[in-house]
Amino acid sequence: MDTALINILCLILLIIGILGTFLPVLPGLLLSICGLLIYKFGTDSDLPMIYIWAFGILTAVSVVLSYVIPAKTTKKYGGTRWGSIGSVVGTIIGMFLPIPLGFLIGMFVGVFIGELLHDSKDMNKALKSTKGAFVGFIYGTGFSFVVGVAMFLVVVLDMLNII
């Protein structure tokens, strides 16, 4: 395959991977790491292996953090297991709603409803748990986004022979 086509494929995978860091229907950093690996091993790139190892580790860390951070922040803000279950159910339902960012709205509504099912008298606790889910989402998404953009920049800079 032509090097130019491989480069275009890699850039497309990296861009879709970046989009996937905040769109749950896309595998995010897994696409980005595939783009990076195809670039490294599918072209005559001199990209040092340290980048492959570093981004591989950061991708694995991101996968773990995407589950740990929202759970920890929701719990920190007073959330319960009910809110966590509501978050998962709401996210799944939200993905099928024909509204922009339905998955995100679904997650927050799910946390809120889950907490109200746990304790219907404490609306403040439900709101605080929802805030915790939002904070966790922002932290986890932000970390993944930064890693995805860094992979993209490393590949582009290597294509331009800057690194």
Number of C-alpha atoms within 10 A of each C-alpha: 7 8 13 10 10 16 21 13 15 26 21 16 23 28 20 20 28 27 21 22 27 20 17 15 11 15 16 25 31 21 23 30 23 15 27 26 15 16 23 21 11 16 15 9 14 12 19 11 10 9 15 16 11 12 20 17 12 17 21 13 13 22 16 12 19 18 13 14 21 22 23 16 21 26 18 14 19 19 27 21 15 18 30 24 17 24 29 17 18 24 23 18 16 22 20 11 13 8 10 10 15 18 24 21 18 23 28 26 22 26 34 29 23 26 31 20 14 16 14 12 11 11 14 13 19 27 21 20 28 29 20 25 29 19 17 22 22 15 17 22 20 15 18 26 21 13 21 28 18 15 26 24 14 16 25 16 13 17 15 9 11 9 12
